[in-house]
Amino acid sequence: MPLDQGLEPAVGMFAGGFGKIGSYAWVLIPVLIIFGGIFVVWFIKQVKLKNKQWTHKLKVRRVLQDGRLTDPIYHRMRRFPLIKKAEIFELEKSFLGGYLIPELEEYSGENEFSIILDKNNRIYTNRGEFFKPDKSSVDVSAKHSEIDIERQNLKADFQNINKINKRIEWSTIAKYALMMVAIIGAMIILIVGIQNWSDAQQFKADEAKNNAAAMSNLAEAMTTVEATVRIQQLELTKLLEQLYGTKNIQSVILANDEN
C-alpha cells in the first residue's frame, strides 16, 4: 500500500477536526486575543514585581595582583524568607557560585553592603576609602567578614531549596495552563451548544413551515376534489334526466324504491 494511501484516513480525520474548529474562528480569535492581552498585562505586572523585590545592593570590588582595586560591581539582593531565624540575602545573580549570602555586620550606604575580595576569594567588609594627600594615595579600611564557611553552607542549602521552588513554579504554570485549556474547552462547548440550539430552532421553524405548506396543499386538494364531485354530480343528473325524460329525478328514485 502506498504511504499516502495509508495516511489518508489520519489526514482526513485531522483535516476534519481542524476544519470544524476553524468554523468557530470568529469566536475563538477574539477570545484568544482577550486572553493574550490578559497574559501580557499579567507578565508585565510580574516583571515589575520582580524588579521591585530587590531591596538591597551588594557592592563588590576585587584586589588585583598589583594591589589595586577594580571598579565596583553591584548585585541586587533581597531578604530570603525561606531560611528561618537567620538574616540571609538572596542575590539576583550568582556570586562566587552561590545565590545566598549572610548579612554583613554593617551597611556602607542606604540598603547597601560593600565588600572586597582578595586574591583567594576571601570576603572583607569595606569600611571606607580615605584619600591621603601627603602620600598621594588612597587607604582602604577593610575587615575580614568571617562569612566564608557560612556562605559555602548556604550555597548547598540554596540548591536544595531551589529544586523545591522549581517544582512549585512548574506546578503553578501547569495549573494555569490547565485552567486556560478548560476555559477554551468550555467556550467551544458553549459555542457548539448555542449552534446546536440554533439549528434545533431552525429545524422546528422549517418543520412548522413545511406542516403549514402541507395543510395548505391538502386544503387546495380537498377544494379541487369537492369541485370535481360537484361537476360529476351535475353531469350524472343530466344523464339521468335524459334517461328518464324528466327533470324530477327525485320522484323517479322514490318510485323505484317503492317498487
C-alpha positions as CSV (number, residue, x, y, z in Angstrom):
1,M,0.0,0.0,0.0
2,P,1.4,3.4,-0.9
3,L,2.3,5.7,2.1
4,D,0.0,8.4,1.1
5,Q,-3.0,6.0,1.0
6,G,-2.1,4.6,4.4
7,L,-2.0,8.1,5.9
8,E,-5.1,9.3,4.1
9,P,-7.6,8.3,6.9
10,A,-5.5,10.1,9.6
11,V,-5.0,13.2,7.4
12,G,-8.8,13.2,6.7
13,M,-9.5,13.0,10.4
14,F,-7.2,15.8,11.3
15,A,-8.4,17.9,8.4
16,G,-12.0,17.4,9.5
17,G,-11.1,18.3,13.1
18,F,-9.2,21.5,12.2
19,G,-12.0,22.4,9.7
20,K,-14.6,22.1,12.5
21,I,-12.5,24.2,14.9
22,G,-11.9,26.7,12.0
23,S,-15.7,27.2,11.7
24,Y,-15.7,28.7,15.2
25,A,-12.7,31.0,14.4
26,W,-15.0,34.1,14.6
27,V,-15.5,33.5,18.3
28,L,-12.2,31.8,19.2
29,I,-10.0,34.5,17.7
30,P,-11.5,37.3,19.9
31,V,-11.3,35.0,23.0
32,L,-7.6,34.3,22.3
33,I,-6.9,38.0,21.8
34,I,-8.6,38.8,25.1
35,F,-6.7,36.1,27.0
36,G,-3.5,37.1,25.2
37,G,-4.0,40.7,26.4
38,I,-4.6,39.4,30.0
39,F,-1.4,37.3,29.8
40,V,0.6,40.3,28.6
41,V,-0.7,42.5,31.4
42,W,0.0,39.7,33.9
43,F,3.5,39.2,32.6
44,I,4.3,43.0,32.7
45,K,3.0,43.1,36.3
46,Q,5.1,40.1,37.3
47,V,8.2,41.7,35.8
48,K,7.6,44.9,37.7
49,L,7.0,43.0,40.9
50,K,10.3,41.1,40.3
51,N,12.2,44.3,39.8
52,K,10.7,45.8,43.0
53,Q,11.6,42.8,45.1
54,W,15.3,43.6,45.0
55,T,15.6,45.9,48.0
56,H,19.3,45.9,48.7
57,K,22.6,46.1,46.8
58,L,25.9,44.4,47.3
59,K,28.9,46.4,46.1
60,V,31.8,44.1,45.2
61,R,35.4,45.1,44.4
62,R,38.4,42.8,43.8
63,V,42.1,43.1,44.7
64,L,44.3,42.8,41.7
65,Q,47.8,41.4,41.6
66,D,49.4,44.8,42.0
67,G,47.2,45.7,44.9
68,R,44.8,48.0,43.1
69,L,41.1,47.6,43.4
70,T,38.8,47.0,40.5
71,D,35.8,49.2,39.7
72,P,32.7,48.2,41.8
73,I,30.2,45.7,40.5
74,Y,26.7,45.8,42.0
75,H,24.5,42.8,42.8
76,R,20.8,43.3,43.6
77,M,19.6,41.4,46.7
78,R,16.5,40.8,48.8
79,R,16.0,39.2,52.2
80,F,15.5,35.4,51.9
81,P,12.5,34.3,53.9
82,L,12.8,30.6,53.3
83,I,15.6,30.2,55.9
84,K,14.1,30.9,59.3
85,K,15.9,32.6,62.2
86,A,18.7,33.9,60.1
87,E,19.5,37.2,58.3
88,I,20.1,35.9,54.8
89,F,20.1,37.7,51.5
90,E,19.3,36.2,48.1
91,L,21.2,37.6,45.1
92,E,19.8,38.2,41.7
93,K,22.9,36.9,40.0
94,S,25.4,34.3,41.1
95,F,28.2,35.4,43.4
96,L,31.2,33.1,43.8
97,G,29.0,30.2,42.6
98,G,26.1,30.8,45.0
99,Y,22.9,32.9,45.3
100,L,22.8,33.3,49.1
101,I,25.0,35.4,51.3
102,P,24.7,36.1,55.1
103,E,24.0,39.7,56.2
104,L,27.2,41.6,56.8
105,E,27.9,43.3,60.1
106,E,27.4,46.9,58.8
107,Y,25.9,48.9,56.0
108,S,28.0,51.0,53.7
109,G,25.1,53.1,52.5
110,E,21.3,53.1,52.3
111,N,20.4,49.4,51.9
112,E,23.9,48.7,50.6
113,F,26.7,46.5,51.7
114,S,30.2,46.8,50.4
115,I,32.8,44.0,50.3
116,I,36.3,43.4,48.9
117,L,37.5,40.1,47.6
118,D,41.2,39.3,48.0
119,K,43.2,37.1,45.6
120,N,41.9,33.9,47.4
121,N,38.3,35.0,47.2
122,R,38.2,35.7,50.9
123,I,35.5,38.3,51.8
124,Y,36.3,41.5,53.6
125,T,33.9,44.2,54.7
126,N,34.8,47.5,53.1
127,R,34.7,50.2,55.8
128,G,35.7,53.1,53.5
129,E,38.3,54.6,51.3
130,F,40.3,57.6,52.5
131,F,42.4,59.9,50.4
132,K,45.9,60.7,51.8
133,P,47.1,63.9,50.1
134,D,50.5,63.8,51.8
135,K,51.1,60.3,50.5
136,S,49.2,60.8,47.2
137,S,47.4,57.6,47.8
138,V,44.0,56.2,48.9
139,D,43.9,53.9,52.0
140,V,41.2,51.3,52.2
141,S,39.8,50.2,55.5
142,A,38.6,46.6,55.5
143,K,37.9,43.8,58.0
144,H,37.6,40.1,57.3
145,S,33.8,39.4,57.4
146,E,34.2,35.8,58.6
147,I,31.3,34.6,56.5
148,D,33.2,32.3,54.0
149,I,32.3,29.0,55.7
150,E,28.7,30.0,56.3
151,R,28.4,31.2,52.7
152,Q,29.5,27.7,51.5
153,N,26.9,26.0,53.6
154,L,24.2,28.4,52.3
155,K,25.3,27.5,48.7
156,A,24.4,23.9,49.3
157,D,21.1,24.8,51.1
158,F,20.0,27.0,48.3
159,Q,20.4,24.3,45.7
160,N,18.1,22.0,47.7
161,I,15.6,24.8,48.3
162,N,15.7,25.9,44.6
163,K,14.8,22.4,43.5
164,I,11.6,22.6,45.6
165,N,10.8,26.1,44.3
166,K,11.2,24.9,40.7
167,R,8.7,22.1,41.3
168,I,6.2,24.6,42.8
169,E,6.7,27.0,39.9
170,W,6.2,24.3,37.3
171,S,3.0,23.1,39.1
172,T,1.7,26.7,39.1
173,I,2.4,27.0,35.4
174,A,0.7,23.7,34.7
175,K,-2.3,24.7,36.8
176,Y,-2.8,28.0,34.9
177,A,-2.2,26.1,31.6
178,L,-5.0,23.6,32.5
179,M,-7.3,26.4,33.5
180,M,-6.7,28.1,30.1
181,V,-7.4,24.8,28.3
182,A,-10.5,24.3,30.4
183,I,-11.8,27.8,29.7
184,I,-11.2,27.4,25.9
185,G,-12.8,24.0,26.0
186,A,-15.8,25.4,27.9
187,M,-16.1,28.2,25.3
188,I,-16.0,25.6,22.4
189,I,-18.7,23.5,24.2
190,L,-20.8,26.7,24.7
191,I,-20.4,27.7,21.1
192,V,-21.3,24.2,19.9
193,G,-24.3,24.1,22.3
194,I,-25.6,27.5,21.0
195,Q,-25.1,26.5,17.4
196,N,-27.0,23.1,18.1
197,W,-29.8,25.1,19.8
198,S,-30.0,27.4,16.9
199,D,-30.0,24.5,14.5
200,A,-32.8,22.9,16.5
201,Q,-34.9,26.1,16.5
202,Q,-34.3,26.4,12.7
203,F,-35.4,22.8,12.3
204,K,-38.6,23.4,14.3
205,A,-39.3,26.5,12.3
206,D,-38.7,24.7,9.0
207,E,-40.9,21.8,10.2
208,A,-43.7,24.2,11.1
209,K,-43.4,25.9,7.8
210,N,-43.5,22.5,6.0
211,N,-46.6,21.5,8.0
212,A,-48.3,24.7,7.1
213,A,-47.5,24.2,3.5
214,A,-48.8,20.6,3.6
215,M,-52.0,21.7,5.2
216,S,-52.4,24.4,2.6
217,N,-51.8,21.9,-0.2
218,L,-54.3,19.5,1.5
219,A,-57.0,22.2,1.7
220,E,-56.4,23.0,-2.0
221,A,-56.7,19.3,-2.9
222,M,-59.9,19.0,-0.9
223,T,-61.3,22.0,-2.7
224,T,-60.4,20.5,-6.0
225,V,-62.0,17.2,-5.1
226,E,-65.1,18.9,-3.9
227,A,-65.4,20.8,-7.1
228,T,-64.8,17.7,-9.2
229,V,-67.5,15.8,-7.2
230,R,-70.0,18.6,-7.9
231,I,-69.2,18.6,-11.6
232,Q,-69.6,14.9,-11.7
233,Q,-73.0,15.2,-9.9
234,L,-74.2,17.7,-12.4
235,E,-73.1,15.5,-15.3
236,L,-74.8,12.5,-13.7
237,T,-78.0,14.4,-13.1
238,K,-78.1,15.5,-16.7
239,L,-77.7,11.9,-17.8
240,L,-80.5,10.7,-15.6
241,E,-82.8,13.5,-16.8
242,Q,-82.1,12.3,-20.4
243,L,-82.6,8.7,-19.5
244,Y,-85.9,9.1,-17.7
245,G,-87.1,12.1,-19.8
246,T,-87.9,14.2,-16.8
247,K,-86.1,16.7,-14.6
248,N,-87.9,15.4,-11.4
249,I,-85.3,12.7,-10.8
250,Q,-86.1,12.6,-7.1
251,S,-89.7,11.3,-7.8
252,V,-88.3,8.7,-10.1
253,I,-85.8,7.5,-7.5
254,L,-88.6,7.3,-4.8
255,A,-90.9,5.4,-7.2
256,N,-88.2,2.9,-7.9
257,D,-87.6,2.5,-4.1
258,E,-91.4,1.7,-3.6
259,N,-91.4,-0.9,-6.3
